[in-house]
Amino acid sequence: MADLSKELEELHASVVRAVRERVDRGGYDDEGNLKPTSNDDLRVALQLLKQNSITANLAESDTAKLRSKMASKLDFSALKDKGNVVPIVRSDDAATA
């Protein structure tokens, strides 16, 4: 009987390679035009990572930088003009007020 573990290892490597190429390069439509990576390709890539127990952890310095970057993208200026916005008060702040 052939060594199936070697065959499965090669098949797994081929699948990973194909998914990686589709995520990196995108795909092609029916007319041969390049199109961006589809949500389906990203979903398959994430599923492949999850099935292989692959996760990413940010370093402390990266976490602070990412939070700062995300906060700068939030724009609440439109809420200032509305009169019916209720401010959120933490229970710690309410006790001292």
N, C-alpha and C positions, 0 to 999 in steps of 0.2 A: 504494500500500500504506500502511496506517495506521502511525502511529508506535508500534511495539510497545514501545519502551523507556519511553514515557510510560505506557502501559497497565500494564506490569510494575511500574513505580514506584508507581502508584496501588494495584495489587493488594498489593504488599509493605506499603505503608502501612496498608491495610485489615487485613491479617493481623496486623501488629504492634499495631494499635489493638485488635483483637478479643482477642488474647492478653493484652494489658495489662489490659483491662477484666475478663476472667475471673480473672486473678490478683488484681486489686485487690478485686473484688466477690464472688468465689466463683461458685457456680452455683445451679441450682435442680433439685430432684428431680422425679420424675414427678407429684407432687401440688402442685407449685408452691412448696414450702417452700425457703427460702434454705439452702444448705449451704456449708460452708467450701471454700476452693480445693482442688481435688483434686490428687493427686500427678501425674496425667496432665497437667493444666494447667501445673504447675510444670515438668515434664519438657519440654513443648513450649516453654515460655518459655526454659528453659536451652538447648535445642537451637537456638532462634532466635538467642539471643545468641552462641552458639558459631559458627553459620554466618555471622554478620556480624562475627566477630572482635572481639567486645566483651568486655573483661575489666575487672575492678576491682582497683585496687591500694590498699592501706591506707597511710596516712601513718605515719611512725615512731611518733608519739604514740598513734595509734589501735591499732597493733599491740601495743604494751605494754599498753594498756588492755584489749584483747581477750584477750590471754594471761592477764592477771590475773583477768578475769571468768570465763574458761574454767576456770582452776585452782581458783577458789572453788567451782565446781560439782562438782568431783571430791570424792568422799567415800570415804576409805579407812578409816574408823573401824571398819568391820566386820572388816577384816583384822587389826586389833590383837588381837582375841580368838582368832584361830586360831594354833595353835602350830606349824603346818607351813609357814609362809610364809618363803621364803628371800629375804633382802634382796638387791637388785641392787647390785653394786659395780662402778664403772667401773674400767677397767684402770689409770688413773692412781692411784686410791685404793688398789688392791690392791698396787701396787708399794711404796707408803709404809707399808702395814700390816705 
